[in-house]
Amino acid sequence: MRQIVLDTETTGLDPKQGHRIIEVAAIELDGRKVSERTFHRYLNPEREIDEGAAAVHGLTLDRLLDEAKFAEIAPALLEFLDGAELIIHNAPFDLGFLNSELERIGLPALNNPVIDTLKVAKELHPGKKNNLNALCDRYQINNSHRTLHGALLDTELLAEVYLGMTRGQESLLAEIDVAQAVDHDPQGGRIELTVRVQEAGADELAQHEEQLNEIDKASKGACVWKQLLLNGLAR
């Protein structure tokens, strides 16, 4: 399934109070890489922008008066999102605004499957800050150019964060690929692999133990790897 990282900027915090989208951006992932397929539009919200919101993203109504209205870009946006799994940080916020805009022009709400990276981050790092800046620091992603929020920039950063958070899955898939290659050797012979083993240092082992404890606490004692360690089945 296609995966698309999505973000919006808005005139305020609540679409039920008439607040509107002023910027929407989406980036398609190609496997484990950020592709060049993007969707990005600034929008005329047809209303004033709250002072607090403007302080976050730096956009003003004067700047947006000549931009398209949501109804004009909706068909292209829906076509870009069609059939994709959406990756969004704090998904209820963005989906609430998008579905409000769609309802305003008589279109049904989005029904795409969604990964909420804020929820994932809280499960991986309970008790820690999990906003986009904190996650960029945690996964060593350069966000020094993020002086203000912006939908396009934030989708680019979130894509890298998501890839960082799910890197363990990539390693697992790589192991599966190797196993399949051995099973399907066209010559019928045994494939010998030379693997260089790098032992973990004391600091790395301590960080690993801390991470396992966090996962175990968040999952209420359901951390499988910790259970294997306790039973002497892993090291």
N, CA, C and O of each residue as an XYZ file, in Angstrom:
940
protein
N       0.837     -1.200      0.000
C       0.000      0.000      0.000
C       0.874      1.254      0.000
O       1.883      1.327      0.701
N       0.466      2.229     -0.797
C       1.178      3.510     -0.798
C       1.097      4.154      0.578
O       0.092      4.025      1.277
N       2.158      4.844      0.957
C       2.170      5.587      2.208
C       2.444      7.053      1.912
O       3.325      7.386      1.120
N       1.685      7.918      2.555
C       1.823      9.356      2.337
C       1.895     10.061      3.691
O       1.043      9.860      4.556
N       2.921     10.887      3.858
C       3.075     11.711      5.052
C       2.342     13.022      4.809
O       2.535     13.657      3.772
N       1.504     13.432      5.755
C       0.619     14.588      5.535
C       0.668     15.537      6.723
O       0.826     15.121      7.870
N       0.526     16.839      6.415
C       0.461     17.845      7.477
C      -0.336     19.053      6.977
O      -0.411     19.310      5.775
N      -0.929     19.787      7.922
C      -1.661     21.012      7.584
C      -1.246     22.132      8.529
O      -0.744     21.883      9.625
N      -1.463     23.364      8.090
C      -1.416     24.542      8.961
C      -2.784     25.196      8.876
O      -3.458     25.117      7.849
N      -3.193     25.846      9.969
C      -4.576     26.314     10.062
C      -4.662     27.723     10.651
O      -3.670     28.281     11.120
N      -5.870     28.282     10.614
C      -6.093     29.620     11.165
C      -6.238     29.598     12.679
O      -6.167     30.645     13.324
N      -6.439     28.427     13.246
C      -6.641     28.296     14.691
C      -6.680     26.837     15.075
O      -6.216     25.979     14.323
N      -7.233     26.547     16.246
C      -7.144     25.198     16.789
C      -8.373     24.324     16.574
O      -8.287     23.103     16.708
N      -9.521     24.923     16.241
C     -10.758     24.144     16.252
C     -11.617     24.422     15.015
O     -12.128     25.532     14.858
N     -11.783     23.423     14.131
C     -12.628     23.640     12.951
C     -14.092     23.876     13.321
O     -14.830     24.478     12.541
N     -14.528     23.411     14.500
C     -15.915     23.620     14.915
C     -16.194     25.086     15.210
O     -17.347     25.513     15.248
N     -15.121     25.856     15.419
C     -15.268     27.296     15.630
C     -15.056     28.078     14.333
O     -14.879     29.296     14.351
N     -15.077     27.362     13.211
C     -14.957     28.013     11.910
C     -13.538     28.182     11.415
O     -13.324     28.835     10.393
N     -12.562     27.618     12.103
C     -11.181     27.744     11.640
C     -10.953     26.888     10.401
O     -11.607     25.863     10.206
N     -10.013     27.328      9.570
C      -9.826     26.743      8.248
C      -8.374     26.333      8.023
O      -7.478     26.745      8.759
N      -8.160     25.523      7.006
C      -6.814     25.126      6.583
C      -6.227     26.231      5.711
O      -6.908     26.766      4.837
N      -4.966     26.569      5.950
C      -4.289     27.569      5.109
C      -3.097     26.990      4.360
O      -2.556     27.634      3.462
N      -2.686     25.781      4.723
C      -1.604     25.111      3.998
C      -1.770     23.608      4.180
O      -2.043     23.139      5.285
N      -1.606     22.859      3.105
C      -1.656     21.400      3.176
C      -0.507     20.850      2.341
O      -0.243     21.321      1.235
N       0.172     19.843      2.890
C       1.302     19.233      2.178
C       1.266     17.732      2.401
O       0.856     17.253      3.458
N       1.702     16.999      1.385
C       1.756     15.544      1.464
C       2.940     15.050      0.643
O       3.195     15.546     -0.454
N       3.657     14.074      1.180
C       4.814     13.490      0.500
C       4.634     11.982      0.456
O       4.320     11.358      1.470
N       4.829     11.405     -0.704
C       4.698      9.953     -0.847
C       6.016      9.266     -0.529
O       7.080      9.708     -0.961
N       5.934      8.177      0.234
C       7.104      7.348      0.488
C       7.191      6.262     -0.569
O       6.184      5.677     -0.966
N       8.409      6.002     -1.016
C       8.652      4.937     -1.985
C       9.456      3.861     -1.275
O      10.686      3.911     -1.239
N       8.744      2.875     -0.706
C       9.425      1.879      0.103
C       9.953      2.540      1.363
O       9.179      3.071      2.161
N      11.265      2.511      1.546
C      11.888      3.110      2.727
C      12.576      4.423      2.383
O      13.525      4.822      3.056
N      12.108      5.088      1.351
C      12.704      6.354      0.940
C      11.621      7.395      0.681
O      10.485      7.058      0.347
N      11.990      8.660      0.840
C      11.088      9.761      0.503
C      11.151      9.982     -1.000
O      12.228     10.221     -1.547
N      10.014      9.906     -1.667
C       9.988     10.055     -3.119
C       9.906     11.528     -3.510
O       9.837     12.409     -2.652
N       9.914     11.776     -4.800
C       9.785     13.143     -5.303
C       8.330     13.519     -5.558
O       8.047     14.637     -5.988
N       7.408     12.600     -5.298
C       5.982     12.880     -5.502
C       5.433     13.627     -4.296
O       5.355     13.075     -3.198
N       5.059     14.863     -4.499
C       4.550     15.689     -3.414
C       3.300     16.447     -3.849
O       3.046     16.646     -5.037
N       2.532     16.861     -2.849
C       1.388     17.743     -3.061
C       1.518     18.866     -2.053
O       1.669     18.617     -0.857
N       1.460     20.116     -2.532
C       1.622     21.243     -1.612
C       0.837     22.430     -2.126
O       1.001     22.844     -3.274
N      -0.022     22.981     -1.271
C      -0.803     24.158     -1.630
C      -0.958     25.080     -0.420
O      -1.159     24.624      0.705
N      -0.859     26.392     -0.678
C      -1.317     27.396      0.276
C      -2.763     27.706     -0.084
O      -3.153     27.598     -1.247
N      -3.560     28.091      0.913
C      -4.986     28.291      0.685
C      -5.471     29.609      1.278
O      -4.981     30.061      2.312
N      -6.438     30.210      0.606
C      -7.136     31.387      1.123
C      -8.218     30.893      2.079
O      -9.179     30.261      1.640
N      -8.082     31.171      3.385
C      -9.051     30.629      4.345
C     -10.360     31.400      4.403
O     -11.316     30.941      5.029
N     -10.423     32.560      3.765
C     -11.633     33.381      3.748
C     -12.041     33.823      5.157
O     -13.223     34.035      5.429
N     -11.079     33.957      6.027
C     -11.329     34.445      7.382
C      -9.997     34.870      8.004
O      -8.929     34.554      7.480
N     -10.071     35.582      9.116
C      -8.872     36.033      9.804
C      -8.116     34.858     10.439
O      -8.690     33.803     10.711
N      -6.834     35.065     10.664
C      -5.986     34.048     11.297
C      -5.722     34.469     12.738
O      -5.335     35.608     13.002
N      -5.936     33.539     13.668
C      -5.683     33.858     15.069
C      -4.230     34.275     15.282
O      -3.320     33.750     14.640
N      -4.031     35.213     16.178
C      -2.689     35.713     16.447
C      -1.751     34.592     16.919
O      -0.585     34.537     16.529
N      -2.276     33.714     17.753
C      -1.454     32.613     18.251
C      -1.035     31.663     17.141
O       0.098     31.181     17.132
N      -1.941     31.390     16.202
C      -1.618     30.506     15.086
C      -0.589     31.154     14.169
O       0.346     30.494     13.714
N      -0.762     32.459     13.897
C       0.185     33.178     13.032
C       1.588     33.173     13.627
O       2.575     33.131     12.893
N       1.679     33.215     14.963
C       2.983     33.196     15.617
C       3.683     31.853     15.411
O       4.911     31.777     15.447
N       2.894     30.787     15.192
C       3.462     29.448     15.004
C       3.961     29.254     13.579
O       5.067     28.756     13.370
N       3.137     29.653     12.581
C       3.513     29.371     11.192
C       3.921     30.610     10.392
O       4.483     30.474      9.306
N       3.655     31.797     10.898
C       4.107     33.008     10.226
C       3.283     33.435      9.026
O       3.681     34.357      8.313
N       2.149     32.796      8.781
C       1.315     33.132      7.623
C       0.246     34.145      8.011
O      -0.325     34.076      9.100
N      -0.016     35.077      7.116
C      -1.026     36.114      7.348
C      -2.097     36.046      6.270
O      -1.877     35.479      5.200
N      -3.247     36.622      6.558
C      -4.329     36.629      5.578
C      -3.930     37.407      4.338
O      -4.258     36.987      3.229
N      -3.238     38.522      4.485
C      -2.787     39.299      3.324
C      -1.931     38.437      2.396
O      -2.047     38.530      1.174
N      -1.081     37.607      2.973
C      -0.208     36.732      2.179
C      -1.022     35.695      1.409
O      -0.588     35.233      0.354
N      -2.198     35.321      1.922
C      -2.954     34.197      1.351
C      -4.147     34.602      0.491
O      -4.811     33.734     -0.074
N      -4.435     35.891      0.380
C      -5.641     36.331     -0.319
C      -5.694     35.891     -1.779
O      -6.779     35.653     -2.310
N      -4.553     35.781     -2.427
C      -4.535     35.407     -3.843
C      -4.377     33.904     -4.065
O      -4.291     33.456     -5.208
N      -4.339     33.130     -2.995
C      -4.213     31.681     -3.133
C      -5.571     31.047     -3.418
O      -6.609     31.684     -3.233
N      -5.564     29.796     -3.868
C      -6.802     29.079     -4.174
C      -7.581     28.783     -2.901
O      -7.014     28.758     -1.808
N      -8.873     28.560     -3.048
C      -9.709     28.119     -1.940
C      -9.725     26.597     -1.899
O      -9.433     25.938     -2.897
N     -10.069     26.040     -0.737
C      -9.984     24.589     -0.579
C     -10.801     23.852     -1.636
O     -10.350     22.837     -2.167
N     -11.975     24.338     -1.942
C     -12.830     23.660     -2.923
C     -12.131     23.513     -4.269
O     -12.395     22.561     -5.002
N     -11.254     24.436     -4.596
C     -10.571     24.399     -5.897
C      -9.478     23.345     -5.940
O      -9.186     22.802     -7.006
N      -8.874     23.050     -4.807
C      -7.755     22.091     -4.815
C      -8.185     20.710     -4.318
O      -7.408     19.759     -4.402
N      -9.409     20.587     -3.804
C      -9.871     19.330     -3.223
C      -9.775     18.147     -4.189
O      -9.286     17.093     -3.783
N     -10.218     18.264     -5.454
C     -10.129     17.101     -6.352
C      -8.697     16.600     -6.528
O      -8.467     15.390     -6.525
N      -7.737     17.502     -6.680
C      -6.343     17.086     -6.859
C      -5.790     16.464     -5.584
O      -5.035     15.493     -5.643
N      -6.161     17.017     -4.430
C      -5.702     16.463     -3.161
C      -6.249     15.054     -2.957
O      -5.505     14.145     -2.590
N      -7.551     14.869     -3.195
C      -8.164     13.560     -3.008
C      -7.576     12.529     -3.972
O      -7.407     11.365     -3.610
N      -7.270     12.949     -5.174
C      -6.645     12.043     -6.134
C      -5.259     11.609     -5.650
O      -4.882     10.446     -5.795
N      -4.506     12.547     -5.075
C      -3.169     12.233     -4.587
C      -3.231     11.268     -3.394
O      -2.380     10.389     -3.260
N      -4.243     11.437     -2.529
C      -4.361     10.615     -1.327
C      -5.064      9.285     -1.567
O      -5.041      8.411     -0.701
N      -5.679      9.122     -2.717
C      -6.522      7.953     -2.976
C      -5.752      6.645     -2.780
O      -4.688      6.440     -3.363
N      -6.313      5.770     -1.947
C      -5.748      4.437     -1.754
C      -4.503      4.382     -0.901
O      -3.881      3.324     -0.803
N      -4.114      5.487     -0.277
C      -2.861      5.524      0.479
C      -3.112      5.431      1.975
O      -4.167      5.825      2.472
N      -2.125      4.903      2.680
C      -2.099      4.956      4.137
C      -1.467      6.283      4.530
O      -0.390      6.633      4.046
N      -2.139      7.020      5.406
C      -1.675      8.348      5.779
C      -0.850      8.282      7.061
O      -1.234      7.617      8.023
N       0.280      8.975      7.064
C       1.155      9.073      8.227
C       1.096     10.514      8.711
O       1.549     11.423      8.016
N       0.537     10.727      9.905
C       0.262     12.080     10.402
C       0.672     12.160     11.870
O       0.443     11.225     12.638
N       1.276     13.276     12.252
C       1.620     13.493     13.666
C       0.465     14.219     14.343
O       0.118     15.340     13.970
N      -0.124     13.569     15.341
C      -1.360     14.051     15.974
C      -2.491     14.055     14.948
O      -3.070     15.093     14.630
N      -2.781     12.870     14.448
C      -3.721     12.705     13.329
C      -5.108     13.297     13.579
O      -5.672     13.868     12.645
N      -5.698     13.200     14.782
C      -7.045     13.760     14.958
C      -7.132     15.240     14.608
O      -8.164     15.700     14.120
N      -6.057     15.990     14.851
C      -6.071     17.426     14.542
C      -6.199     17.646     13.034
O      -7.118     18.332     12.585
N      -5.293     17.076     12.257
C      -5.292     17.302     10.809
C      -6.524     16.693     10.142
O      -7.124     17.310      9.263
N      -6.898     15.489     10.557
C      -8.070     14.855      9.957
C      -9.344     15.622     10.299
O     -10.258     15.707      9.479
N      -9.407     16.179     11.505
C     -10.566     16.984     11.877
C     -10.737     18.177     10.944
O     -11.849     18.483     10.512
N      -9.633     18.845     10.640
C      -9.699     19.989      9.733
C      -9.997     19.557      8.301
O     -10.817     20.182      7.629
N      -9.345     18.498      7.825
C      -9.581     18.051      6.453
C     -11.025     17.605      6.259
O     -11.652     17.953      5.259
N     -11.548     16.847      7.196
C     -12.923     16.376      7.060
C     -13.926     17.523      7.199
O     -14.994     17.485      6.588
N     -13.596     18.530      7.989
C     -14.451     19.706      8.089
C     -14.496     20.457      6.758
O     -15.555     20.907      6.322
N     -13.329     20.586      6.121
C     -13.274     21.252      4.812
C     -14.053     20.460      3.764
O     -14.756     21.040      2.937
N     -13.927     19.138      3.803
C     -14.641     18.292      2.836
C     -16.151     18.375      3.066
O     -16.920     18.453      2.108
N     -16.571     18.360      4.320
C     -17.997     18.477      4.633
C     -18.541     19.825      4.162
O     -19.679     19.913      3.700
N     -17.736     20.861      4.278
C     -18.146     22.203      3.877
C     -18.512     22.265      2.389
O     -19.384     23.038      1.993
N     -17.844     21.452      1.572
C     -18.113     21.470      0.124
C     -18.913     20.242     -0.324
O     -18.986     19.940     -1.515
N     -19.509     19.539      0.645
C     -20.423     18.450      0.312
C     -19.761     17.150     -0.068
O     -20.367     16.342     -0.770
N     -18.527     16.916      0.374
C     -17.827     15.674      0.059
C     -17.680     14.821      1.312
O     -17.629     15.354      2.420
N     -17.609     13.484      1.146
C     -17.493     12.602      2.320
C     -16.132     12.717      2.995
O     -15.157     13.164      2.391
N     -16.088     12.306      4.252
C     -14.841     12.336      5.018
C     -13.847     11.327      4.466
O     -14.232     10.358      3.810
N     -12.584     11.555      4.731
C     -11.536     10.616      4.336
C     -11.723      9.288      5.071
O     -12.097      9.268      6.244
N     -11.461      8.181      4.374
C     -11.543      6.873      5.029
C     -10.242      6.086      4.872
O     -10.234      4.860      4.978
N      -9.141      6.800      4.618
C      -7.839      6.149      4.478
C      -7.386      5.549      5.811
O      -7.699      6.094      6.869
N      -6.658      4.441      5.772
C      -6.006      3.980      7.002
C      -4.970      5.004      7.446
O      -4.358      5.672      6.613
N      -4.771      5.128      8.750
C      -3.916      6.200      9.287
C      -2.946      5.651     10.324
O      -3.324      4.847     11.176
N      -1.701      6.089     10.246
C      -0.717      5.869     11.302
C      -0.497      7.208     11.995
O      -0.064      8.173     11.364
N      -0.794      7.270     13.289
C      -0.568      8.489     14.063
C       0.807      8.382     14.713
O       0.985      7.638     15.677
N       1.776      9.124     14.188
C       3.143      9.019     14.695
C       3.278      9.538     16.121
O       4.197      9.135     16.834
N       2.381     10.425     16.550
C       2.424     10.869     17.943
C       2.075      9.705     18.870
O       2.715      9.515     19.904
N       1.074      8.941     18.499
C       0.687      7.773     19.288
C       1.817      6.744     19.306
O       2.128      6.176     20.353
N       2.427      6.510     18.147
C       3.542      5.561     18.066
C       4.701      6.023     18.938
O       5.301      5.226     19.659
N       5.013      7.320     18.869
C       6.128      7.875     19.644
C       5.873      7.739     21.141
O       6.794      7.426     21.894
N       4.638      7.969     21.585
C       4.314      7.840     23.005
C       4.465      6.395     23.479
O       4.840      6.151     24.626
N       4.178      5.450     22.606
C       4.346      4.038     22.963
C       5.820      3.660     23.029
O       6.228      2.858     23.870
N       6.622      4.248     22.128
C       8.051      3.946     22.104
C       8.812      4.690     23.185
O       9.789      4.173     23.727
N       8.366      5.919     23.506
C       9.104      6.784     24.435
C       8.160      7.357     25.497
O       7.960      8.571     25.553
N       7.582      6.503     26.334
C       6.621      6.993     27.335
C       7.281      7.959     28.317
O       8.418      7.764     28.746
N       6.538      8.995     28.653
C       7.025      9.963     29.627
C       7.994     10.988     29.080
O       8.502     11.810     29.843
N       8.271     10.970     27.781
C       9.201     11.916     27.182
C       8.464     12.847     26.223
O       7.344     12.560     25.801
N       9.107     13.966     25.886
C       8.531     14.859     24.883
C       8.516     14.147     23.541
O       9.502     13.523     23.150
N       7.392     14.240     22.836
C       7.267     13.562     21.552
C       6.736     14.481     20.467
O       6.109     14.027     19.510
N       6.995     15.813     20.623
C       6.665     16.700     19.515
C       7.699     16.521     18.411
O       8.683     15.803     18.592
N       7.487     17.162     17.283
C       8.343     16.917     16.122
C       9.789     17.328     16.378
O      10.715     16.635     15.958
N       9.986     18.451     17.066
C      11.352     18.888     17.363
C      12.072     17.882     18.250
O      13.237     17.564     18.012
N      11.384     17.379     19.272
C      11.994     16.408     20.184
C      12.344     15.120     19.449
O      13.394     14.527     19.696
N      11.471     14.688     18.552
C      11.729     13.462     17.801
C      12.879     13.639     16.821
O      13.660     12.713     16.599
N      12.983     14.823     16.237
C      14.129     15.088     15.346
C      15.429     14.986     16.130
O      16.399     14.399     15.651
N      15.454     15.550     17.324
C      16.651     15.440     18.168
C      16.932     13.990     18.517
O      18.081     13.551     18.470
N      15.899     13.245     18.865
C      16.070     11.851     19.302
C      16.593     10.968     18.176
O      17.391     10.061     18.412
N      16.141     11.236     16.951
C      16.555     10.399     15.820
C      17.629     11.069     14.957
O      17.891     10.654     13.829
N      18.247     12.124     15.522
C      19.390     12.791     14.897
C      19.073     13.278     13.476
O      19.820     13.039     12.528
N      17.931     13.972     13.373
C      17.503     14.566     12.105
C      17.676     16.075     12.201
O      17.169     16.697     13.134
N      18.368     16.656     11.272
C      18.668     18.089     11.307
C      17.395     18.910     11.057
O      16.817     18.868      9.971
N      16.980     19.645     12.071
C      15.814     20.525     11.929
C      16.172     21.959     12.274
O      15.307     22.741     12.670
N      17.440     22.307     12.126
C      17.906     23.646     12.497
C      17.254     24.735     11.651
O      17.206     25.894     12.063
N      16.749     24.370     10.462
C      16.118     25.341      9.573
C      14.630     25.505      9.886
O      13.937     26.252      9.196
N      14.133     24.821     10.913
C      12.705     24.905     11.271
C      12.498     25.989     12.316
O      12.321     25.700     13.499
N      12.521     27.235     11.870
C      12.285     28.350     12.790
C      10.792     28.587     13.000
O      10.382     29.091     14.046
N       9.982     28.225     12.010
C       8.528     28.293     12.099
C       7.946     26.971     11.608
O       8.606     26.220     10.889
N       6.713     26.696     12.001
C       6.040     25.522     11.461
C       5.667     25.797      9.998
O       5.341     26.924      9.625
N       5.722     24.755      9.197
C       5.286     24.843      7.810
C       4.913     23.456      7.348
O       5.651     22.508      7.618
N       3.790     23.299      6.658
C       3.293     21.974      6.321
C       4.280     21.180      5.474
O       4.497     19.995      5.728
N       4.882     21.817      4.473
C       5.794     21.085      3.597
C       7.055     20.669      4.345
O       7.472     19.514      4.267
N       7.660     21.601      5.066
C       8.859     21.280      5.836
C       8.557     20.210      6.876
O       9.355     19.295      7.081
N       7.417     20.323      7.527
C       7.094     19.370      8.588
C       6.837     17.968      8.038
O       7.144     16.984      8.711
N       6.283     17.855      6.833
C       6.112     16.527      6.247
C       7.473     15.917      5.914
O       7.670     14.713      6.078
N       8.405     16.737      5.450
C       9.740     16.237      5.143
C      10.427     15.712      6.400
O      11.041     14.645      6.382
N      10.320     16.476      7.502
C      10.929     16.052      8.753
C      10.207     14.834      9.330
O      10.848     13.909      9.828
N       8.881     14.833      9.264
C       8.126     13.715      9.810
C       8.410     12.430      9.041
O       8.455     11.352      9.634
N       8.602     12.531      7.737
C       8.945     11.344      6.955
C      10.236     10.720      7.474
O      10.323      9.501      7.620
N      11.242     11.554      7.754
C      12.517     11.046      8.267
C      12.340     10.471      9.677
O      12.939      9.448     10.010
N      11.526     11.122     10.498
C      11.249     10.620     11.840
C      10.568      9.257     11.771
O      10.945      8.333     12.491
N       9.569      9.135     10.904
C       8.850      7.858     10.764
C       9.787      6.743     10.332
O       9.717      5.630     10.852
N      10.659      7.039      9.387
C      11.619      6.030      8.938
C      12.559      5.658     10.080
O      12.945      4.498     10.224
N      12.926      6.650     10.891
C      13.774      6.370     12.041
C      13.070      5.509     13.069
O      13.667      4.576     13.605
N      11.806      5.805     13.354
C      11.050      5.049     14.355
C      10.804      3.609     13.924
O      10.684      2.723     14.770
N      10.726      3.367     12.625
C      10.404      2.023     12.125
C      11.617      1.321     11.534
O      11.470      0.345     10.799
N      12.814      1.809     11.846
C      14.023      1.216     11.271
C      14.208     -0.230     11.693
O      14.785     -1.019     10.946
N      13.732     -0.592     12.874
C      13.837     -1.977     13.325
C      13.067     -2.912     12.425
O      13.485     -4.048     12.201
N      11.932     -2.442     11.900
C      11.158     -3.259     10.977
C      11.931     -3.486      9.695
O      11.850     -4.556      9.093
N      12.693     -2.464      9.272
C      13.496     -2.597      8.059
C      14.550     -3.687      8.252
O      14.794     -4.480      7.343
N      15.182     -3.733      9.443
C      16.184     -4.745      9.711
C      15.572     -6.133      9.685
O      16.168     -7.080      9.173
N      14.345     -6.245     10.258
C      13.671     -7.527     10.259
C      13.376     -7.996      8.846
O      13.549     -9.173      8.528
N      12.929     -7.077      7.997
C      12.654     -7.436      6.612
C      13.914     -7.864      5.892
O      13.880     -8.773      5.063
N      15.040     -7.210      6.203
C      16.308     -7.579      5.586
C      16.684     -8.997      5.961
O      17.181     -9.744      5.119
N      16.453     -9.392      7.235
C      16.757    -10.746      7.664
C      15.881    -11.748      6.940
O      16.339    -12.827      6.563
N      14.595    -11.384      6.742
C      13.689    -12.274      6.020
C      14.154    -12.463      4.595
O      14.101    -13.574      4.067
N      14.616    -11.378      3.956
C      15.098    -11.473      2.578
C      16.282    -12.424      2.476
O      16.366    -13.220      1.540
N      17.208    -12.342      3.450
C      18.371    -13.223      3.430
C      17.945    -14.668      3.567
O      18.457    -15.543      2.869
N      17.000    -14.922      4.473
C      16.538    -16.285      4.673
C      15.904    -16.841      3.409
O      16.104    -18.008      3.072
N      15.140    -16.014      2.709
C      14.513    -16.465      1.476
C      15.555    -16.750      0.404
O      15.399    -17.683     -0.383
N      16.622    -15.947      0.368
C      17.671    -16.165     -0.617
C      18.344    -17.508     -0.390
O      18.694    -18.198     -1.348
N      18.529    -17.887      0.879
C      19.155    -19.171      1.182
C      18.230    -20.305      0.779
O      18.671    -21.300      0.205
N      16.955    -20.155      1.078
C      16.001    -21.224      0.772
C      15.838    -21.444     -0.734
O      15.520    -22.549     -1.175
N      16.056    -20.396     -1.507
C      15.802    -20.486     -2.944
C      17.077    -20.362     -3.768
O      17.062    -19.789     -4.857
N      18.167    -20.890     -3.258
C      19.414    -20.908     -4.014
C      19.202    -21.706     -5.303
O      18.947    -22.909     -5.242
N      19.305    -21.054     -6.473
C      19.023    -21.754     -7.727
C      19.978    -22.906     -8.010
O      19.641    -23.800     -8.786
N      21.172    -22.908     -7.394
C      22.144    -23.983     -7.615
C      21.926    -25.151     -6.659
O      22.538    -26.209     -6.805
N      21.047    -24.949     -5.680
C      20.775    -26.016     -4.747
C      21.842    -26.196     -3.690
O      21.775    -27.136     -2.898
N      22.829    -25.310     -3.663
C      23.920    -25.443     -2.705
C      23.727    -24.534     -1.510
O      22.805    -23.720     -1.460
N      24.622    -24.693     -0.549
C      24.548    -23.896      0.668
C      25.285    -22.582      0.467
O      26.402    -22.558     -0.052
N      24.645    -21.476      0.886
C      25.260    -20.158      0.763
C      26.006    -19.853      2.056
O      25.408    -19.848      3.131
N      27.298    -19.600      1.958
C      28.098    -19.246      3.125
C      28.149    -17.724      3.264
O      28.548    -17.028      2.330
N      27.755    -17.222      4.398
C      27.759    -15.790      4.649
C      28.792    -15.449      5.718
O      28.817    -16.061      6.785
N      29.629    -14.485      5.429
C      30.596    -14.015      6.409
C      30.030    -12.785      7.095
O      29.815    -11.755      6.455
N      29.788    -12.889      8.393
C      29.172    -11.802      9.133
C      30.152    -11.277     10.182
O      30.668    -12.044     10.995
N      30.403     -9.982     10.158
C      31.257     -9.351     11.154
C      30.391     -8.925     12.332
O      29.474     -8.118     12.174
N      30.679     -9.464     13.508
C      29.882     -9.176     14.700
C      30.552     -8.076     15.505
O      31.713     -8.203     15.894
N      29.825     -6.999     15.753
C      30.309     -5.890     16.559
C      29.626     -5.960     17.919
O      28.428     -5.706     18.041
N      30.405     -6.308     18.937
C      29.837     -6.426     20.275
C      29.408     -5.054     20.811
O      30.083     -4.050     20.582
N      28.286     -5.025     21.520
C      27.804     -3.778     22.112
C      28.670     -3.387     23.298
O      29.125     -4.239     24.062
N      28.890     -2.083     23.440
C      29.645     -1.579     24.583
C      28.762     -1.448     25.812
O      27.549     -1.646     25.739
N      29.375     -1.113     26.945
C      28.634     -1.005     28.202
C      27.538      0.056     28.124
O      26.428     -0.166     28.608
N      27.840      1.208     27.516
C      26.843      2.273     27.385
C      25.670      1.834     26.530
O      24.513      2.111     26.848
N      25.984      1.138     25.430
C      24.927      0.671     24.534
C      24.046     -0.366     25.225
O      22.827     -0.362     25.049
N      24.657     -1.254     26.012
C      23.873     -2.255     26.742
C      22.960     -1.591     27.770
O      21.819     -2.010     27.965
N      23.479     -0.548     28.427
C      22.666      0.170     29.403
C      21.488      0.874     28.728
O      20.375      0.862     29.253
N      21.730      1.488     27.564
C      20.657      2.152     26.822
C      19.622      1.133     26.351
O      18.419      1.396     26.358
N      20.118     -0.039     25.941
C      19.221     -1.101     25.491
C      18.326     -1.557     26.642
O      17.123     -1.746     26.459
N      18.916     -1.734     27.832
C      18.147     -2.144     29.007
C      17.104     -1.086     29.364
O      15.969     -1.416     29.706
N      17.497      0.191     29.281
C      16.567      1.275     29.578
C      15.403      1.277     28.600
O      14.252      1.462     28.994
N      15.708      1.068     27.316
C      14.654      1.036     26.302
C      13.696     -0.123     26.546
O      12.483      0.036     26.417
N      14.237     -1.292     26.899
C      13.382     -2.448     27.175
C      12.475     -2.174     28.377
O      11.302     -2.547     28.377
N      13.026     -1.522     29.393
C      12.221     -1.209     30.573
C      11.087     -0.256     30.222
O       9.976     -0.400     30.732
N      11.359      0.727     29.345
C      10.320      1.672     28.929
C       9.217      0.964     28.149
O       8.030      1.208     28.363
N       9.635      0.078     27.235
C       8.655     -0.674     26.438
C       7.829     -1.579     27.338
O       6.613     -1.685     27.179
N       8.504     -2.237     28.296
C       7.814     -3.148     29.208
C       6.792     -2.401     30.061
O       5.688     -2.890     30.301
N       7.185     -1.188     30.521
C       6.274     -0.387     31.328
C       5.078      0.071     30.514
O       3.939      0.003     30.977
N       5.345      0.546     29.278
C       4.260      1.057     28.420
C       3.304     -0.053     28.016
O       2.107      0.186     27.850
N       3.828     -1.277     27.857
C       2.994     -2.405     27.414
C       2.467     -3.226     28.588
O       1.871     -4.286     28.397
N       2.697     -2.715     29.832
C       2.208     -3.368     31.046
C       2.735     -4.795     31.164
O       1.987     -5.735     31.432
N       4.053     -4.930     30.956
C       4.699     -6.221     31.154
C       4.650     -7.152     29.966
O       4.901     -8.349     30.107
N       4.324     -6.614     28.769
C       4.180     -7.481     27.591
C       5.359     -7.383     26.639
O       5.237     -7.766     25.475
N       6.504     -6.879     27.104
C       7.686     -6.780     26.244
C       8.247     -8.180     26.014
O       8.800     -8.778     26.937
N       8.114     -8.707     24.811
C       8.506    -10.084     24.503
C      10.000    -10.286     24.698
O      10.415    -11.301     25.257
N      10.812     -9.342     24.251
C      12.265     -9.499     24.335
C      12.720     -9.563     25.792
O      13.633    -10.321     26.122
N      12.089     -8.771     26.670
C      12.450     -8.803     28.085
C      12.080    -10.149     28.705
O      12.798    -10.665     29.561
N      10.977    -10.699     28.274
C      10.582    -12.023     28.766
C      11.558    -13.091     28.318
O      11.863    -14.009     29.079
N      12.052    -12.985     27.090
C      13.047    -13.934     26.604
C      14.337    -13.836     27.390
O      14.969    -14.848     27.693
N      14.733    -12.595     27.725
C      15.937    -12.400     28.535
C      15.792    -13.056     29.908
O      16.708    -13.725     30.387
N      14.644    -12.858     30.525
C      14.416    -13.426     31.843
C      14.424    -14.950     31.821
O      14.786    -15.591     32.807
N      14.022    -15.524     30.688
C      13.984    -16.977     30.560
C      15.263    -17.565     29.962
O      15.350    -18.765     29.699
N      16.249    -16.694     29.754
C      17.526    -17.150     29.239
C      17.506    -17.553     27.777
O      18.378    -18.296     27.326
N      16.501    -17.061     27.016
C      16.377    -17.434     25.609
C      16.929    -16.371     24.673
O      16.914    -16.550     23.455
N      17.412    -15.273     25.224
C      18.003    -14.198     24.414
C      19.138    -13.595     25.201
O      19.240    -13.783     26.414
N      20.006    -12.857     24.493
C      21.116    -12.197     25.187
C      21.462    -10.902     24.474
O      22.372    -10.189     24.896
